[in-house]
């Protein structure tokens, strides 16, 4: 149990670090808060909440992995290198696709609540 709690503490530290140092992570967290508030306001169904929570987790996880890739690439390749750029760009593309998917799901979920 101690190992598990220590792992959770390390993960929480990584999350706090990403929020504290990455502007895009702060933007994603702000959207999570806003979408959750809207979900409460509109009284989303359990299935709608499930869809929203899944894509929120997907976007946050993608941004955390993007941050990790950027840190590792910066550590091992402080000088410009085409492979370093490709790694960073690919990780950023993963976040873009996750965010675009979240927007699509958000439109599907919230659309009926917003349109008469």
Secondary structure, DSSP 8 states (H G I E B T S, - for coil): -HHHHHHHHHHHHHHHHHHHH-HHHHHHHHHHHHHHHHHHHHT--HHHHHHHHHHHHHHHHHHHHHHHHHHHHHHH--S--HHHHHHHHHHHHHHHHHHHHHHHHHHHHHHHHH--
